[in-house]
Amino acid sequence: MYLSVFEAATSSVLVRQEDGIQKPIYYTSKALLPAETRYSPAEKMALALITAVRKLRPYFHAHKIRVYTNCPLKLILQKPEVSGRLTKWAIELSEFDVEYLPRTAIKAQAVADFVAEFTEPSIEVARMMVEQNKKIFKWQLRVDGSSNTHGSGAGVVVSTPEGDSVECALYFDFKATNNQAEYEALIAGLKVCKVLGADEV
């Protein structure tokens, strides 16, 4: 088995060796959740292995599995001071006959790298990207009101999705508290947004 880890995905390739030729049997891949993207490279490698184990449990029960990796997975999973997550995975892996070997053959590793590189981002990651884009390209309305013994007024700034700004200064002919001045500024700002064609602010 060969494992591969990228920033947003992990993958594995289970191969069978016949007459010195490695033949791929099964591919696994996992798009990482936002929290998983913050794992260390070693934790991501262990996650790639545990993902493969969970998907290919019958293979792992029936055969001795050799994991080819340049990451010291065996040491990481046997450390007494590992994180709780790694301890849990080590316990789960203990029921299988897994041997960790240094990576030598590159053909199957190239397949694992390819699968990981082209794995689609998870739905959560895609939603986060959409939300970030929405925040960047929204209409924005900023208001501030004030009052003193001489009167009250407010400032309004409307920013368009294209990056243009419309600024308005308002003076009120009536006495108002700071909150009332801000409410009036908000109403005036919403009217400006409507005139400019904003459908969501």
N, C-alpha and C positions, 0 to 999 in steps of 0.2 A: 504494500500500500504506500502510495506517495501522497503527501499533504502539501497544500499550498495556502498561503495567507496573503491577503491584500488588505487595503485600508477598510473597504466596506464589504468584503466577502471572504469566505473560506471555501476550499474545495478539497476533494480527495479522489484518487483513482485507485481502485482495487484491481490488481493485475494478477494473472496466473502465468507462471513460468513453465513453458514446455520446450524441451530441447534447446534451452538457452535463449528462447525467444519470449519476450514479455507480451502477453495478450491482455488488453483491458477487458475486464468483466463488468465493472459497474462504476459509475461516476456519481459523486454526491457534491452538492454545493449548498451554501447557506448564505443568504444576504444578511449581514449583521444588523441588529437593532441599534439605535443610537447609543445606548449604554454599552453595548458590546464593542463598538468602534473604539472605545477608550481603554479596552483591555491591552495589556502589554503584548508584544509579539509572541512570547512564550505561551501566554494564556490563550491567545487566538489559535496557536498551533494545537494546544490541548483541546480547544473547542472544536477545531476541525476534526480531530480524532474522535471525540465523543459524539459528534454529529454522525460520522460514518458508522460508529458502533451502533448507535440507535437505529439507523436505517438498515444496516446490514447484519443485524444480530444473528440470524441463522448461519451466515458465513463465519462469523467470529466464534460461534459455539462449535462448529463442525471442523474448523481448521486452525492450525497455528498461523498467526498473522505476523508478518514481518513489516514493520513500519520503517521506511527509509526516510531519514530526515537529518539535517545538519543541526537541528535544535536539540539540546540535551533533555528531551522529554522525560526519559526514564528518571533522571536526577531530579527534575522539577517536580514530578509526581510523587517522588519518594521523600522529599524534604519534609521534616517534621514541622517546619514553620511556614508551610505554604498557606495560601489563603483558604478560606472555607470552601470557596467554589472549587479550587483545585483538589482539596481533600475529598470532596464529594465525588468528583470525577475519578479520582484515583481509586476510590472504593468501588465505583461502578465498573472500572476497567479491570479490577482484580479478579473477576470471575472468568476472564478470558486468558488464553495463552498468547500474549503479545510480546514480541521481541523487537527491540529498538536497535536499528543498525544505521551506520553512517551512509548517507546517500552517495551512490556511485553512478548508477544508470540515470541518464538524463531524459531519455525519450518519454517515459511515463510521467516524469516530473513536468515536462513541457505541456503535456495534456492537462495535468492538474492546474498548472498556472493559467492555461488558456480558459479553462472552465471558471476559475475564480475571477479572472479579469472581466469576463463577459456576463457574470451573474448580475441580474437586475437588482437595483437597490430595493430594500424592503418597503412595504407600504408605509410604515411609520416614517422612514427616511424620506420617501417621496412626498408625504404630507408635510413634513417639516420644510422641505424645499419650496413647496407651493406656498405655504404660509409666509415664509421669508420673502418670497417674491411679491405676495399681496401687500405685505407691510411696506415694501420699497415703493410700489407703484400706486399708492392710494392718494386720494385727495386728503389734504390735512387742513384743519381749521384751528387757529390759535387765537385766543381772546384774553384780554386783560382789562379789567375795569378799575376805576378808582374814584373816590369822592373826597371832597374836603369842604371847608366853609364857603368857598367861592363857587362851587358847582361840582358837577361830575362828568366823567367822560370815559372813553374806552378806546382800545386799539384792537384791530382785527387784522389778521394775516391769513390769507388763503393760499395754499400751495397746491399746484396742479400736479398730476402724475408726470407731466413732461418736465417739471422742475421750475415752472414759472411761478411768480408770487404776485398777489394783489394785496396791497396794504391800504387800510382805511383808518382814519382817526375820527372819532365821534365825540361830539360835545352835546350833553343833554341839558335842556332848558328847565329841568325839574330837579328837585332834591332827591337823591337816591343814596342808599347805602352802597358799600363796595360790592356786596353780592348782587344787589339790584342792577348796578352798572354792568357787572359781568354777564348777567342774564340778558340784558338789552344788547350787549355786544354779541352774545351767542346768537340771538335772534337775527341781528343784522348780518352776521357772518353767514348764517344758513341761507339768508336771502341772496347774498352775493354768490354763494356756491350754486344755488338754484339757477340764477341768471347765467352763470358760466357753464351750466350743463352737467354738474356733478350729480351722479345718481347714488353715490355712497360716500360718506365722509367719515 
